[in-house]
């Protein structure tokens, strides 16, 4: 890798006031850097080198990973420019300290390979499948200590022949399961967390049918839960749910000190409706909801946050075909906002944060075409919107990208990455959902506060056992 690459500067703009309060801080142009535009990517970021500038990770042309610094400069590209690109670089990657050396690594999946990259984009190891069966590409990845031995494991799933594969922190295969229903792919992020509080981490993975609509009716999408050794604990499916397309969210939504699993579906029960499903920690269906409006599919994951301060978490979901909703902790619709005036499709992420500095958390998303940022208050009223224009499928992310203490949002339009701000102060406490998957490790977990767990333990094991029956 050439050292000078870190000095390449994107096409940057002086801050320009737009739409009353919005400022464009900088614009990074992919094609001017010799890169193709990113596509269907779920943006993540982290300060990989400790310089207080976030590295923003995207997938130019679905053939490379690129890290763009929070000031709009290109940090690195993998594989480096001038080298052949990869095939089918997926849209869900992970940033984590894989080897626990105090430095962050990036897990990248592509066609038939998994890469572990260092903070400067250097390859630390590579795992490649050598079998002949179709393995179209490695889609999602996560990093967790599955067996409580103090070392991290890397979990990946395939979009082709559909296997769940676990590697150690050096890239050596530990185990795999191929029991995910055949003829389906993993097209969403996977999760790993001890959601039943038995001291062992569980892995959640969603499959989708290869077909869509009535042709897929006999191959419903399925949520599967495995223990850390690959033994299936339970699964969920329904008669008409052909596509699970977003990451399961793990949170105690009803304030009972037990975790629920919440996820969206492309279809639920009928060909025309998407839906949201909430499961208990042992796999029973707590509730399901569909919007009642044709073709409102769930593509972005739901997010869980206590918007009204009552101790229970509401569920925000943005559907394709123009509907944004807030649901109660029991799955009741609280409101709907129609965003069809901007465009009928959203991208892969719904975010939550205090974007305008009023001390309240807004629900923030953007549209795929006619690129528009939309921020709603907790009552479903429009707080602000800005139409940048253009088409891009890559998801936005929010955070203090350049270390100036202001909250920024990164959006994408055509071959550009745009960093914008409304000038609000960055406040981590008011940024509960800054990117798809909540964090750069894509945990999608809202932990129960330690104080609540401690209070529950004071009640004694008999009370806990009775409560879980």
FIMIVEX-128736 format. One line per 4 residues: number of its first residue (from 1); their letters; for each residue x, y, z of C-alpha. Coordinates in Angstrom, 1 decimal. Layout:
BEGIN
NUM) A) X:Y:Z  ...
***
This chain:
BEGIN
1) XXXX) 0.0:0.0:0.0  1.4:3.4:-0.9  1.8:5.7:2.1  0.6:8.7:0.0
5) XXXX) -2.9:7.3:-0.3  -3.8:8.7:3.2  -3.0:12.1:1.8  -5.4:12.0:-1.1
9) XXXX) -8.1:14.6:-0.4  -11.6:14.2:-1.5  -13.5:16.9:-3.2  -14.3:19.0:-0.2
13) XXXX) -16.8:21.9:0.1  -16.7:24.8:2.5  -19.7:24.6:4.8  -22.7:25.8:2.9
17) XXXX) -25.9:26.6:4.6  -28.8:24.7:3.1  -32.5:24.3:4.0  -32.2:26.9:6.8
21) XXXX) -30.0:24.9:9.2  -28.2:22.2:7.2  -24.5:22.5:6.3  -22.6:20.4:3.9
25) XXXX) -19.1:19.9:5.5  -17.5:17.9:2.7  -18.2:15.6:-0.3  -16.2:12.6:-1.2
29) XXXX) -16.4:11.6:-4.9  -15.7:7.9:-5.5  -15.1:8.1:-9.3  -12.5:10.9:-8.9
33) XXXX) -10.5:8.6:-6.7  -10.7:5.8:-9.3  -13.4:3.9:-7.4  -16.8:2.7:-8.4
37) XXXX) -19.9:3.8:-6.5  -20.9:1.8:-3.4  -24.1:-0.2:-3.6  -26.5:-1.8:-1.1
41) XXXX) -24.1:-1.2:1.8  -24.8:-0.7:5.4  -22.3:2.0:6.6  -20.2:1.5:9.7
45) XXXX) -17.5:3.6:11.2  -14.9:3.7:14.0  -11.7:5.6:14.8  -9.3:2.9:13.7
49) XXXX) -6.0:4.7:14.2  -6.7:7.0:17.2  -6.5:10.3:15.5  -10.1:11.4:16.5
53) XXXX) -11.3:11.1:12.9  -13.7:8.3:12.2  -12.9:5.9:9.4  -16.2:5.4:7.4
57) XXXX) -16.3:2.0:5.7  -18.1:1.4:2.4  -17.9:-1.1:-0.5  -17.0:0.7:-3.8
61) XXXX) -18.5:-1.3:-6.7  -19.1:-4.3:-4.5  -15.5:-5.2:-5.3  -13.5:-3.5:-2.6
65) XXXX) -13.7:-2.0:0.9  -12.7:1.7:1.3  -12.1:3.7:4.4  -12.9:7.4:4.2
69) XXXX) -11.7:9.6:7.1  -14.1:11.9:8.9  -12.6:14.9:7.2  -13.3:13.5:3.7
73) XXXX) -9.9:12.1:2.9  -9.4:8.6:1.5  -7.6:6.5:4.1  -7.2:3.2:2.3
77) XXXX) -8.7:0.7:-0.2  -8.7:-3.1:-0.1  -7.7:-4.7:-2.3  -5.5:-1.7:-3.2
81) XXXX) -6.1:0.1:-6.4  -4.2:-1.4:-9.2  -4.9:-4.9:-7.9  -7.8:-7.0:-9.1
85) XXXX) -11.0:-6.4:-7.1  -12.9:-9.0:-5.2  -16.2:-10.5:-6.4  -19.5:-9.8:-4.6
89) XXXX) -18.2:-7.9:-1.6  -21.2:-8.1:0.8  -23.1:-5.3:2.5  -22.7:-6.3:6.1
93) XXXX) -19.2:-6.1:7.6  -18.0:-5.8:11.2  -15.4:-3.7:13.1  -14.1:-5.4:16.3
97) XXXX) -10.9:-6.2:18.2  -10.7:-9.7:16.9  -7.4:-10.7:18.5  -7.8:-8.5:21.7
101) XXXX) -4.6:-6.7:21.0  -6.2:-3.3:21.6  -6.5:-2.5:17.9  -9.6:-2.8:15.8
105) XXXX) -10.0:-5.1:12.8  -12.5:-5.2:10.0  -14.1:-8.5:8.9  -14.9:-8.4:5.2
109) XXXX) -16.9:-11.1:3.4  -16.8:-11.6:-0.4  -17.3:-14.4:-2.9  -15.9:-17.6:-1.2
113) XXXX) -13.6:-15.7:1.2  -13.5:-14.0:4.6  -10.8:-11.4:5.2  -9.5:-9.9:8.5
117) XXXX) -8.1:-6.5:7.8  -6.0:-4.3:10.2  -6.7:-0.7:11.0  -4.7:0.5:7.9
121) XXXX) -6.5:-1.9:5.6  -3.7:-4.5:5.6  -4.7:-8.1:5.4  -4.1:-10.0:8.6
125) XXXX) -5.6:-13.3:7.5  -7.9:-14.8:4.9  -10.2:-17.8:5.1  -11.3:-19.4:1.8
129) XXXX) -13.8:-22.2:1.1  -12.3:-24.9:-1.1  -15.4:-27.0:-1.6  -17.1:-27.2:-5.0
133) XXXX) -20.7:-26.4:-3.9  -22.1:-23.0:-4.8  -21.2:-20.4:-2.2  -22.2:-17.2:-3.9
137) XXXX) -20.8:-14.8:-1.3  -20.2:-14.4:2.4  -22.8:-11.9:3.5  -22.9:-11.1:7.2
141) XXXX) -20.3:-11.4:9.9  -19.9:-10.9:13.7  -17.3:-11.2:16.4  -18.1:-12.7:19.8
145) XXXX) -16.7:-15.0:22.5  -19.0:-17.9:21.9  -17.4:-20.4:24.3  -16.4:-18.1:27.2
149) XXXX) -12.7:-19.0:26.8  -11.5:-15.4:26.6  -10.8:-15.5:22.9  -13.0:-14.1:20.2
153) XXXX) -14.6:-16.1:17.4  -15.7:-14.8:14.0  -19.1:-16.0:12.8  -20.0:-15.7:9.1
157) XXXX) -23.0:-16.9:7.0  -23.3:-17.5:3.3  -25.8:-16.2:0.8  -25.4:-19.3:-1.5
161) XXXX) -25.4:-22.8:-0.1  -26.3:-21.3:3.3  -24.0:-22.3:6.0  -23.1:-20.8:9.4
165) XXXX) -19.3:-21.0:9.8  -17.3:-20.2:13.0  -13.6:-19.3:12.8  -11.2:-18.6:15.6
169) XXXX) -9.4:-15.3:15.9  -6.7:-16.4:13.5  -9.0:-17.5:10.8  -9.0:-21.3:11.5
173) XXXX) -12.4:-23.0:11.1  -13.8:-24.3:14.3  -17.2:-25.6:13.2  -20.0:-25.1:10.7
177) XXXX) -23.7:-26.0:10.4  -25.4:-26.6:7.1  -28.8:-27.3:8.6  -30.2:-23.9:7.6
181) XXXX) -33.0:-24.9:5.2  -31.7:-25.6:1.7  -32.6:-23.4:-1.2  -32.4:-20.3:0.9
185) XXXX) -29.9:-17.5:1.5  -28.8:-15.3:4.4  -29.5:-11.8:3.2  -29.4:-10.0:6.5
189) XXXX) -27.1:-9.4:9.4  -26.7:-12.0:12.1  -26.6:-11.4:15.9  -24.9:-13.0:18.9
193) XXXX) -25.9:-12.3:22.5  -26.8:-14.1:25.7  -30.4:-13.1:25.4  -31.8:-15.8:27.7
197) XXXX) -29.2:-14.9:30.4  -27.9:-18.5:30.9  -24.3:-17.4:30.7  -23.8:-18.6:27.1
201) XXXX) -24.0:-16.6:23.9  -26.6:-17.5:21.3  -26.4:-16.9:17.5  -29.4:-15.6:15.6
205) XXXX) -29.5:-16.0:11.9  -32.3:-15.3:9.4  -32.7:-17.1:6.1  -34.7:-16.0:3.1
209) XXXX) -36.3:-18.1:0.3  -34.6:-17.9:-3.1  -37.8:-16.9:-4.8  -40.3:-14.2:-3.9
213) XXXX) -44.0:-14.0:-3.7  -46.3:-17.1:-4.2  -43.6:-19.2:-5.7  -41.8:-19.1:-2.4
217) XXXX) -44.8:-20.0:-0.2  -43.5:-23.5:0.6  -40.1:-22.1:1.6  -40.8:-19.5:4.2
221) XXXX) -38.1:-17.3:5.6  -36.8:-18.7:9.0  -35.2:-17.2:12.1  -32.9:-19.8:13.6
225) XXXX) -31.1:-19.7:17.0  -28.0:-21.7:17.8  -25.9:-22.1:20.8  -22.2:-21.3:20.7
229) XXXX) -21.4:-24.9:19.5  -23.8:-24.9:16.7  -26.7:-26.8:18.3  -30.1:-25.4:17.3
233) XXXX) -32.1:-24.1:20.2  -35.3:-23.0:18.4  -36.5:-21.6:15.1  -39.4:-19.4:14.0
237) XXXX) -41.2:-19.3:10.7  -44.7:-18.8:9.5  -46.7:-20.0:6.6  -46.3:-16.9:4.5
241) XXXX) -43.0:-15.1:5.2  -40.7:-15.5:2.2  -38.0:-12.9:3.0  -36.4:-11.9:6.3
245) XXXX) -34.2:-9.0:5.2  -33.0:-7.2:8.3  -31.1:-7.8:11.5  -32.9:-9.1:14.6
249) XXXX) -32.9:-6.5:17.4  -32.5:-7.7:21.0  -34.0:-5.5:23.7  -36.2:-5.6:26.7
253) XXXX) -39.0:-3.7:25.1  -41.7:-4.2:27.8  -39.6:-3.6:30.9  -40.1:-7.1:32.3
257) XXXX) -36.3:-7.6:32.6  -36.4:-10.2:29.9  -35.1:-9.8:26.4  -37.3:-9.9:23.3
261) XXXX) -36.2:-10.5:19.7  -37.7:-8.0:17.2  -37.4:-8.2:13.5  -39.1:-7.1:10.3
265) XXXX) -40.3:-9.2:7.3  -40.8:-8.5:3.6  -44.0:-10.5:3.6  -46.1:-11.6:6.6
269) XXXX) -49.2:-13.8:6.1  -50.1:-12.2:2.7  -48.3:-11.4:-0.5  -48.8:-7.6:-0.1
273) XXXX) -47.9:-6.8:3.5  -44.7:-6.7:5.4  -44.6:-7.0:9.1  -42.8:-6.9:12.5
277) XXXX) -42.6:-9.8:14.8  -41.5:-9.9:18.5  -40.4:-13.2:20.1  -39.8:-14.0:23.7
281) XXXX) -36.3:-15.1:24.8  -37.4:-18.8:24.5  -38.9:-18.4:20.9  -42.6:-17.9:21.5
285) XXXX) -44.3:-15.3:19.4  -45.2:-12.3:21.7  -46.9:-10.3:18.9  -46.9:-9.6:15.2
289) XXXX) -48.0:-6.5:13.3  -48.5:-5.5:9.7  -49.1:-2.0:8.4  -52.3:-2.8:6.5
293) XXXX) -51.0:-0.9:3.5  -50.1:-3.0:0.4  -46.4:-3.4:-0.4  -45.1:-1.8:2.7
297) XXXX) -42.1:-4.1:3.2  -39.6:-4.0:6.1  -36.1:-3.6:4.6  -34.4:-1.5:7.3
301) XXXX) -34.2:-3.1:10.7  -36.6:-1.9:13.4  -35.0:0.1:16.2  -36.0:0.1:19.9
305) XXXX) -35.9:3.1:22.1  -37.9:4.6:25.0  -39.0:7.8:23.2  -41.7:8.8:25.7
309) XXXX) -39.8:8.1:28.9  -42.3:5.5:30.3  -39.6:2.8:30.8  -40.8:0.7:27.9
313) XXXX) -39.3:0.8:24.4  -41.2:1.8:21.3  -40.3:0.3:18.0  -39.6:2.5:15.0
317) XXXX) -39.9:1.0:11.6  -39.6:2.6:8.1  -41.2:0.6:5.3  -40.7:0.7:1.6
321) XXXX) -43.5:2.3:-0.3  -43.8:5.4:1.9  -44.7:4.5:5.5  -42.8:5.3:8.7
325) XXXX) -44.3:4.0:11.9  -43.9:4.0:15.7  -45.2:0.9:17.5  -45.8:0.4:21.2
329) XXXX) -44.0:-2.2:23.2  -47.0:-4.5:22.6  -47.1:-4.0:18.8  -49.8:-1.4:18.6
333) XXXX) -49.5:1.4:16.0  -49.0:4.8:17.6  -48.6:6.8:14.4  -47.7:6.7:10.7
337) XXXX) -45.8:9.3:8.7  -46.2:9.2:4.9  -42.9:10.0:3.1  -44.1:9.3:-0.4
341) XXXX) -43.6:12.9:-1.3  -39.8:12.3:-1.3  -39.7:8.7:-2.7  -41.3:5.4:-2.2
345) XXXX) -38.1:3.5:-1.0  -35.9:4.0:2.0  -32.3:2.6:2.4  -31.0:-0.1:4.8
349) XXXX) -30.9:1.9:8.0  -33.2:3.7:10.4  -31.3:5.9:12.9  -32.2:7.7:16.1
353) XXXX) -30.4:10.8:17.6  -30.8:14.4:18.5  -30.0:15.8:15.1  -31.1:19.4:15.7
357) XXXX) -29.8:19.9:19.3  -33.2:20.4:21.0  -32.4:17.7:23.6  -34.9:15.2:22.1
361) XXXX) -34.2:12.1:20.0  -35.5:12.1:16.5  -36.1:9.2:14.1  -33.9:9.8:11.0
365) XXXX) -33.8:8.0:7.7  -33.2:8.7:4.0  -34.7:7.7:0.7  -33.1:5.6:-1.9
369) XXXX) -34.0:7.8:-5.0  -34.3:11.5:-5.0  -32.0:11.4:-1.9  -33.8:13.1:1.0
373) XXXX) -33.0:13.1:4.7  -36.1:13.0:6.9  -36.2:13.5:10.7  -39.4:12.9:12.7
377) XXXX) -40.1:13.7:16.3  -41.4:11.1:18.7  -45.0:12.1:17.8  -44.5:11.5:14.1
381) XXXX) -44.2:15.1:13.1  -41.6:16.3:10.6  -38.8:18.1:12.3  -36.6:18.7:9.3
385) XXXX) -35.9:17.4:5.9  -33.3:18.1:3.2  -33.4:16.9:-0.4  -29.9:16.4:-1.8
389) XXXX) -31.2:14.5:-4.9  -29.7:11.5:-6.8  -30.0:7.8:-6.3  -28.0:5.6:-3.9
393) XXXX) -28.9:2.4:-2.0  -26.1:2.8:0.7  -27.4:3.5:4.2  -26.6:6.6:6.2
397) XXXX) -24.8:6.9:9.6  -24.6:9.6:12.3  -21.8:10.6:14.7  -19.0:13.1:15.2
401) XXXX) -17.1:12.2:12.1  -14.4:14.8:12.2  -13.9:15.3:16.0  -15.3:18.9:16.1
405) XXXX) -17.9:18.1:18.7  -20.8:18.4:16.3  -23.2:15.7:15.3  -22.8:14.8:11.6
409) XXXX) -24.8:12.6:9.2  -23.2:10.8:6.3  -25.5:10.1:3.3  -24.8:8.9:-0.2
413) XXXX) -26.0:10.1:-3.6  -24.8:8.6:-6.9  -21.0:8.4:-6.7  -20.7:10.7:-3.7
417) XXXX) -20.5:10.4:0.1  -21.8:13.6:1.7  -21.1:14.7:5.3  -23.7:17.1:6.7
421) XXXX) -24.6:18.7:10.0  -27.2:20.9:11.6  -24.6:22.2:14.1  -26.1:20.3:17.1
425) XXXX) -23.6:19.2:19.7  -22.6:15.6:19.7  -24.1:13.9:22.7  -23.6:10.1:22.9
429) XXXX) -26.5:9.8:25.4  -28.8:11.2:22.8  -27.6:9.1:20.0  -29.0:5.6:20.7
433) XXXX) -29.0:4.3:17.1  -26.1:5.9:15.1  -25.8:3.2:12.4  -27.4:0.0:11.2
437) XXXX) -26.9:-2.6:14.0  -26.5:0.1:16.7  -22.6:0.0:16.7  -19.6:-0.9:14.5
441) XXXX) -19.7:-4.4:15.8  -23.4:-4.7:14.6  -24.6:-6.1:18.0  -28.2:-4.8:17.5
445) XXXX) -28.5:-5.1:21.3  -30.0:-2.7:23.8  -28.7:-4.1:27.1  -30.8:-4.2:30.2
449) XXXX) -29.1:-1.8:32.6  -26.9:-3.5:35.2  -28.9:-1.7:38.0  -32.1:-3.5:36.8
453) XXXX) -30.4:-6.9:36.7  -28.9:-6.4:40.1  -32.3:-5.4:41.5  -33.8:-8.5:40.0
457) XXXX) -31.1:-10.7:41.5  -31.9:-9.3:45.0  -35.4:-10.8:44.6  -33.8:-14.3:44.7
461) XXXX) -33.7:-17.3:42.4  -37.1:-18.5:43.3  -38.7:-15.3:42.1  -36.7:-15.4:38.9
465) XXXX) -37.7:-19.0:38.2  -41.4:-18.3:38.8  -41.3:-15.2:36.6  -39.8:-17.2:33.7
469) X) -42.5:-20.0:33.7
***
